[in-house]
Amino acid sequence: MPPRAHNLSAADPVEELRAAASTEDDNGQPIYEPTDPARPIGHANPPRRTKGQAAQPPPRPSRLEVERRVAEGQLWIAQRIPLALIYEKARESWGVTNSQTINRYLNLARERMVEELITDRRRHQAEQIFALNDCARRAMDAEQFSAAVGAFRVIAEIGGLLRAPIKPPEARP
């Protein structure tokens, strides 16, 4: 049976982002709907809107939209875009003006990038070794033996067989 949204734990970062405030005040604090303290809020008693709140707040993003935003954040991080520019792009692309919410998306994107790097490390190593073997083979066919030796040295470094440099460091006078 697939998990339902109400059964998810509060620690789920996607759910936290879906519940985040969509706007912030001048000090960077999230703005939530104001409530009347004399009227307790419950399941059957939603908060009243004041006259200034005639405009409907933007709907919370769907799980798919949150995933898209995280993926877009990963792309921006991988492109090494400055944080101020990321904030601008996020405001334009996502319609989110709260910097805390944008930071939550970026933190989740960074966490996912690290997880992917750790889980895919062996695959990345294998791809690099395969490509370098092909490079070394072509270098030997072209009788460029120094290039082939260099490719094999890098293969040994990737595989963990070679840790020290081939040449000792030169003594400085």
Contacts in CASP RR format, 6 or more apart in sequence:
PFRMAT RR
TARGET T0000
AUTHOR 0000-0000-0000
METHOD contacts of the structure
MODEL  1
MPPRAHNLSAADPVEELRAAASTEDDNGQPIYEPTDPARPIGHANPPRRT
KGQAAQPPPRPSRLEVERRVAEGQLWIAQRIPLALIYEKARESWGVTNSQ
TINRYLNLARERMVEELITDRRRHQAEQIFALNDCARRAMDAEQFSAAVG
AFRVIAEIGGLLRAPIKPPEARP
5 15 0 8 1.000
8 15 0 8 1.000
10 16 0 8 1.000
13 104 0 8 1.000
13 108 0 8 1.000
13 111 0 8 1.000
14 63 0 8 1.000
14 66 0 8 1.000
14 67 0 8 1.000
14 108 0 8 1.000
16 104 0 8 1.000
17 61 0 8 1.000
17 66 0 8 1.000
17 69 0 8 1.000
17 101 0 8 1.000
17 104 0 8 1.000
17 105 0 8 1.000
17 108 0 8 1.000
18 60 0 8 1.000
18 61 0 8 1.000
18 62 0 8 1.000
18 63 0 8 1.000
18 66 0 8 1.000
19 60 0 8 1.000
20 30 0 8 1.000
20 98 0 8 1.000
20 100 0 8 1.000
20 101 0 8 1.000
20 104 0 8 1.000
21 30 0 8 1.000
21 31 0 8 1.000
21 32 0 8 1.000
21 98 0 8 1.000
21 100 0 8 1.000
21 101 0 8 1.000
22 57 0 8 1.000
22 58 0 8 1.000
22 60 0 8 1.000
22 95 0 8 1.000
22 96 0 8 1.000
22 97 0 8 1.000
22 98 0 8 1.000
22 101 0 8 1.000
23 30 0 8 1.000
23 31 0 8 1.000
23 57 0 8 1.000
23 97 0 8 1.000
23 98 0 8 1.000
24 30 0 8 1.000
24 31 0 8 1.000
24 97 0 8 1.000
24 98 0 8 1.000
24 99 0 8 1.000
24 100 0 8 1.000
25 31 0 8 1.000
28 98 0 8 1.000
28 99 0 8 1.000
28 100 0 8 1.000
30 98 0 8 1.000
30 100 0 8 1.000
30 101 0 8 1.000
33 47 0 8 1.000
33 49 0 8 1.000
33 53 0 8 1.000
33 57 0 8 1.000
34 47 0 8 1.000
34 50 0 8 1.000
34 53 0 8 1.000
35 41 0 8 1.000
35 47 0 8 1.000
35 48 0 8 1.000
36 47 0 8 1.000
36 48 0 8 1.000
39 45 0 8 1.000
39 47 0 8 1.000
39 48 0 8 1.000
41 47 0 8 1.000
58 95 0 8 1.000
61 69 0 8 1.000
61 94 0 8 1.000
66 105 0 8 1.000
69 90 0 8 1.000
69 94 0 8 1.000
69 105 0 8 1.000
70 105 0 8 1.000
70 108 0 8 1.000
70 109 0 8 1.000
70 112 0 8 1.000
71 109 0 8 1.000
72 93 0 8 1.000
73 86 0 8 1.000
73 90 0 8 1.000
73 105 0 8 1.000
73 106 0 8 1.000
73 109 0 8 1.000
74 109 0 8 1.000
74 112 0 8 1.000
74 113 0 8 1.000
76 86 0 8 1.000
76 89 0 8 1.000
77 86 0 8 1.000
77 106 0 8 1.000
77 109 0 8 1.000
77 110 0 8 1.000
77 113 0 8 1.000
78 113 0 8 1.000
81 89 0 8 1.000
86 102 0 8 1.000
86 106 0 8 1.000
87 99 0 8 1.000
87 102 0 8 1.000
90 96 0 8 1.000
90 102 0 8 1.000
90 105 0 8 1.000
91 97 0 8 1.000
91 102 0 8 1.000
94 102 0 8 1.000
94 105 0 8 1.000
96 102 0 8 1.000
96 105 0 8 1.000
125 158 0 8 1.000
125 159 0 8 1.000
128 158 0 8 1.000
129 155 0 8 1.000
129 158 0 8 1.000
129 159 0 8 1.000
132 151 0 8 1.000
132 152 0 8 1.000
132 154 0 8 1.000
132 155 0 8 1.000
132 158 0 8 1.000
133 151 0 8 1.000
133 155 0 8 1.000
135 147 0 8 1.000
135 151 0 8 1.000
136 147 0 8 1.000
136 148 0 8 1.000
136 150 0 8 1.000
136 151 0 8 1.000
136 152 0 8 1.000
136 155 0 8 1.000
137 148 0 8 1.000
139 145 0 8 1.000
139 147 0 8 1.000
139 148 0 8 1.000
139 151 0 8 1.000
140 148 0 8 1.000
153 162 0 8 1.000
153 166 0 8 1.000
156 162 0 8 1.000
157 163 0 8 1.000
END
